[in-house]
Amino acid sequence: MPAPANDNRVQPRGLRRADAARYLGISPSHFDLQRKAGNIPAPKQMLGVVLWDRQELDQLFDGVSVANDDDGYWDKACGSESQNT
């Protein structure tokens, strides 16, 4: 059943990893691979939670280049950072 036109549900701007992957229509594991390859923008850490910005994901989907000024957080958290770093 469709939501009413005056539906006031909040659409979060910050998405956790699995939600960000789902938002793009890909699996979390493919999201991780694309993140590692630098094709997905870096997450932000807010209030102790790692979140991807919905607007940056929209830009990615629209084909707009999104700056990837990553500090390597997610790679470090996943244990996939280079041994030399």
WOPE-V108151 format. One record per pair of residues at least 6 apart in sequence whose ideal C-beta (glycine too) atoms are under 8 Angstrom apart, sorted by the first residue. I is the first residue (numbers start at 1). J is the second residue. Records with the same first field share a line. If there is no record, write none. Layout:
I->J + J
This chain:
3->9
11->54
12->54
13->53 + 54 + 55
14->44 + 46 + 49 + 51 + 52 + 53 + 54
15->23 + 51 + 52 + 53 + 54 + 57
16->49 + 50 + 51 + 52
17->28 + 31 + 32 + 43 + 50 + 52 + 74
18->28
20->31 + 40 + 43 + 52 + 57
21->27 + 28 + 30 + 31
23->54 + 57
24->31 + 40 + 57 + 60 + 61
26->34
31->40
32->74 + 78 + 80
34->40
35->74 + 75
36->75 + 78 + 80
38->68 + 70
39->60
40->52 + 57 + 60
41->52 + 53 + 56 + 57 + 60 + 66 + 67 + 68
42->68 + 69 + 70 + 71 + 73 + 74
43->50 + 51 + 52 + 73 + 74
44->50 + 51 + 52 + 53
45->51 + 73
50->73 + 74 + 77
56->66
59->65 + 66
60->66
72->81 + 85
75->81
